[in-house]
Amino acid sequence: MDGKTRLILVLLMSGVMVLMVTLLVTYLNLGPRPDFLLHWMKAYLIAWPLAAATGFVVMPTARRVTDRIVHLIEDRS
């Protein structure tokens, strides 16, 4: 996977995952209130860059581990 593809994949995946997690956790912590969207967006804007950077660093290792696990599963079949 080239660098551009990896970056776009990490940005899209982390963006969607952080959106869902921050939405849920913010709702569970605050409930429905007038400033909910403000608190949710603040959490999202803080969490997304961190998640994207982590994903970009971890992706190559995660792919190698995934390949090994799949190889082990297929060898037992």
C-alpha positions in Angstrom: 0.0 0.0 0.0 1.5 3.3 -1.0 1.7 6.3 1.4 -1.1 8.2 -0.2 -3.5 5.3 -0.1 -2.5 4.5 3.5 -3.0 8.1 4.6 -6.5 8.3 3.0 -7.5 4.9 4.5 -6.4 5.9 8.0 -8.1 9.3 7.8 -11.4 7.8 6.6 -11.4 4.9 9.1 -10.3 6.9 12.1 -12.7 9.7 11.2 -15.7 7.4 11.1 -14.7 5.4 14.2 -13.9 8.5 16.3 -17.2 10.1 15.1 -19.2 7.1 16.4 -17.3 6.6 19.7 -17.3 10.3 20.6 -21.0 10.6 19.8 -21.8 7.6 22.0 -19.6 8.5 24.9 -20.6 12.2 24.9 -24.2 11.2 24.9 -23.8 8.7 27.7 -21.9 11.2 29.8 -24.0 14.3 29.1 -27.4 13.1 27.8 -29.5 15.3 25.5 -28.8 18.9 26.4 -28.7 22.2 24.4 -24.9 22.3 24.2 -24.5 18.6 23.3 -23.3 19.2 19.7 -20.7 21.7 21.0 -19.3 19.2 23.5 -19.4 16.4 20.9 -17.5 18.4 18.3 -14.9 19.4 20.8 -14.3 15.8 21.7 -14.2 14.8 18.0 -11.7 17.5 17.1 -9.4 16.5 19.9 -9.7 12.7 19.3 -9.5 12.5 15.5 -6.0 13.7 15.0 -4.7 11.5 17.8 -6.6 8.5 16.3 -5.4 9.2 12.8 -1.7 9.5 13.9 -2.0 6.3 15.9 -3.6 4.5 13.0 -0.9 5.7 10.6 1.8 4.4 12.9 0.1 1.1 13.8 -1.3 0.1 10.4 1.8 -1.7 9.0 2.2 -3.8 12.2 -1.6 -4.5 12.3 -1.4 -5.7 8.6 1.5 -8.0 9.4 -0.1 -9.5 12.4 -3.4 -9.9 10.5 -1.5 -11.7 7.7 0.1 -14.1 10.3 -3.2 -14.8 12.0 -4.9 -15.6 8.6 -2.0 -17.8 7.6 -2.3 -19.7 10.9 -6.0 -20.2 10.4 -5.6 -21.3 6.8 -2.9 -23.8 7.7 -5.2 -25.5 10.2 -8.0 -25.8 7.7 
